[in-house]
Amino acid sequence: MNNKRLIAQLKKVSSVPVPERKEEFFRTLAQQGLLRRQSVVMNHGEFLAGQLCYIEKWIWLLSGLLLLFIVWLCSRNPGSHPFALTPLLAAGVLLETERSRRFRMAELEYAARFSLRSIVFARMFLVGLMDTAGLLIVVAWVRSYFPYHLLRVFLYMMVPYLTASFLGSVYERKMRTDAGFGSLAICILSSAVFAAAPFVFRQLYEESLTAAWAAAFLLLTVSLGVSVRDHMHEMEEPVWN
Amino acid sequence: MELKADRLTKQYKNKIAVDRMSFSLTEGVTGLLGANGAGKTTLMRLLSGILLPTCGSVSWNGMDVGAEEYRDVLGYLPQHFGYYPEFSGRDFLLYMAAAKGIPKREAVQKAEELAELVGLKDAARKKVRTYSGGMKQRLGIAQALLNDPQVLIMDEPTAGLDPQERIRFRELIAGLGQDRIVLLSTHIVSDLEPIADRLMIMKEGRLLWQGRWAAGNEDLESFYMSVIGGEQTTV
């Protein structure tokens, strides 16, 4: 058998099939490449922890001072109602929430892997969690200064805080520009309303209204949750639209 | 590697900013030209996945650009961007690296390399608020490169750069365009002439001309003016 015939025979028995689904193959390769990239990308927990150091220091400082001031007021005037100060604590969450927009970082952040939504949610979560933890510590600390059950002290602390957080959150969603001063004004206004309320409505802190406080707490918690969810959803079509 | 737009449209109330644009981008530098208000920024935002199209679609290798995976391979420089006032140049890069999901150790190394690449090594620890316009722009370019992007979209990247910085930027982009998709918009035609493999010309939200532009007797400026003036037909 000469070489030509041998080659022809070999071709016949071992012909190479025409490639099928070539594009799909290349796409899969690209996706496998992406999977390799993802393995070196930080996970959500690491991202959340990393965001802690990017929250403005003055927010931690002011929150700490405010909580200490509440404790000091309670110890100086047992039986007083320093609960109206907690809306001021909400200012930290609200200012952090709209910081990207205030400093025109939103567009850059939106194009990143942990996009604007993740960044805003992380800040909101971290400051909100720290505020809640701080308030719980304060409640446990000052309960002996009040003739109330621990639950009532908790409700009186949390309801004004949640009111300001909820109203501020709705305001920031509606505003298309810098909402910083507006949010701050809402916190101050909420604080003033809760400070004036016991003078207008003297039964406000009576035991008979505990159920109403609990209902307000639940309602505000749910409303705030819905508002935050909507806020995150609306970031699909960001402000520069 | 392919970034594909199919009948891409974006409408704001009664204004159509991008009107049924279809094209496909592959490796190389593509220049997007158009007058102010032509829809370049809207198109770039659509291609970056940060704006949702009114209709039509954008896909990268068959994958929707809204996917998280796309943002892994995307480098984006918006026309205008800010910074947190407490940030130094290095802090800014590390912050953006964290947002891009790059682990800290790798981010530190990348930030140093890129600060050097864009000529900000000595100024990296200075506050961004003390930077000149050109330095801020170079910082923006550096952040876009942090994740070694496969798709690099830059909106008016040469704005604010002095002539020397422009030359340096062109060299950088020409190098990057060899193995990735680079799309940059400008209304300064001379910025594109030496580096763009491909051109797209927009007017009033529509793609007037796209294709490879080969320097012949006509310079790019004259060619662009003839397209905008309607003397050249759409490709």
HADDOCK unambig.tbl for C-alpha pairs under 7 A between the chains (distance, minus, plus):
assign (segid A and resid 27 and name CA) (segid B and resid 61 and name CA) 6.39 0.50 0.50
assign (segid A and resid 41 and name CA) (segid B and resid 101 and name CA) 5.02 0.50 0.50
assign (segid A and resid 41 and name CA) (segid B and resid 102 and name CA) 5.40 0.50 0.50
assign (segid A and resid 41 and name CA) (segid B and resid 103 and name CA) 6.40 0.50 0.50
assign (segid A and resid 42 and name CA) (segid B and resid 101 and name CA) 5.04 0.50 0.50
assign (segid A and resid 42 and name CA) (segid B and resid 102 and name CA) 6.12 0.50 0.50
assign (segid A and resid 42 and name CA) (segid B and resid 103 and name CA) 5.57 0.50 0.50
assign (segid A and resid 47 and name CA) (segid B and resid 98 and name CA) 6.86 0.50 0.50
assign (segid A and resid 103 and name CA) (segid B and resid 82 and name CA) 5.51 0.50 0.50
assign (segid A and resid 103 and name CA) (segid B and resid 83 and name CA) 5.94 0.50 0.50
assign (segid A and resid 103 and name CA) (segid B and resid 84 and name CA) 6.02 0.50 0.50
assign (segid A and resid 104 and name CA) (segid B and resid 81 and name CA) 5.62 0.50 0.50
assign (segid A and resid 104 and name CA) (segid B and resid 82 and name CA) 4.53 0.50 0.50
assign (segid A and resid 104 and name CA) (segid B and resid 83 and name CA) 6.86 0.50 0.50
assign (segid A and resid 105 and name CA) (segid B and resid 81 and name CA) 5.96 0.50 0.50
assign (segid A and resid 105 and name CA) (segid B and resid 82 and name CA) 5.21 0.50 0.50
assign (segid A and resid 105 and name CA) (segid B and resid 83 and name CA) 6.00 0.50 0.50
assign (segid A and resid 108 and name CA) (segid B and resid 78 and name CA) 6.86 0.50 0.50
assign (segid A and resid 108 and name CA) (segid B and resid 81 and name CA) 6.99 0.50 0.50
assign (segid A and resid 109 and name CA) (segid B and resid 99 and name CA) 6.85 0.50 0.50
assign (segid A and resid 110 and name CA) (segid B and resid 50 and name CA) 6.37 0.50 0.50
assign (segid A and resid 111 and name CA) (segid B and resid 48 and name CA) 6.78 0.50 0.50
assign (segid A and resid 111 and name CA) (segid B and resid 50 and name CA) 6.24 0.50 0.50
assign (segid A and resid 111 and name CA) (segid B and resid 71 and name CA) 6.33 0.50 0.50
assign (segid A and resid 111 and name CA) (segid B and resid 76 and name CA) 6.66 0.50 0.50
assign (segid A and resid 112 and name CA) (segid B and resid 71 and name CA) 5.82 0.50 0.50
assign (segid A and resid 112 and name CA) (segid B and resid 99 and name CA) 5.74 0.50 0.50
assign (segid A and resid 112 and name CA) (segid B and resid 100 and name CA) 4.91 0.50 0.50
assign (segid A and resid 113 and name CA) (segid B and resid 68 and name CA) 6.05 0.50 0.50
assign (segid A and resid 113 and name CA) (segid B and resid 71 and name CA) 5.08 0.50 0.50
assign (segid A and resid 113 and name CA) (segid B and resid 72 and name CA) 5.74 0.50 0.50
assign (segid A and resid 113 and name CA) (segid B and resid 99 and name CA) 6.27 0.50 0.50
assign (segid A and resid 113 and name CA) (segid B and resid 100 and name CA) 4.66 0.50 0.50
assign (segid A and resid 113 and name CA) (segid B and resid 101 and name CA) 6.30 0.50 0.50
assign (segid A and resid 114 and name CA) (segid B and resid 99 and name CA) 5.16 0.50 0.50
assign (segid A and resid 114 and name CA) (segid B and resid 100 and name CA) 6.00 0.50 0.50
assign (segid A and resid 114 and name CA) (segid B and resid 101 and name CA) 6.63 0.50 0.50
assign (segid A and resid 115 and name CA) (segid B and resid 99 and name CA) 6.94 0.50 0.50
assign (segid A and resid 237 and name CA) (segid B and resid 51 and name CA) 6.32 0.50 0.50
assign (segid A and resid 237 and name CA) (segid B and resid 52 and name CA) 6.96 0.50 0.50
